[in-house]
Amino acid sequence: MSTTPNSTERTERCTDCGRDTVHRVRVELREEGKNPDTAAFSREPYRISICSLCGVENALRMNNA
């Protein structure tokens, strides 16, 4: 990750279009459980980045434990 235009945008390599472009970046909690009774207890943090050029969204699980 190279530069920081503002707090939610970063210049980084897009895995889809192969260019260094500005990406919107956020952290999101996602439920991973399939059981609706326990899904709220299976939330994991993901880093979500969206390329401003091609619009492709990439999600990376931050907790690999």
Rosetta blueprint (number, residue, H / E / L):
1 M L
2 S L
3 T L
4 T L
5 P L
6 N E
7 S L
8 T L
9 E E
10 R E
11 T E
12 E E
13 R E
14 C L
15 T L
16 D L
17 C L
18 G L
19 R L
20 D E
21 T E
22 V E
23 H E
24 R E
25 V E
26 R E
27 V E
28 E E
29 L E
30 R E
31 E E
32 E L
33 G L
34 K L
35 N L
36 P L
37 D L
38 T L
39 A H
40 A H
41 F H
42 S L
43 R E
44 E E
45 P E
46 Y E
47 R E
48 I E
49 S E
50 I E
51 C E
52 S L
53 L L
54 C L
55 G L
56 V L
57 E E
58 N E
59 A E
60 L E
61 R E
62 M L
63 N L
64 N L
65 A L
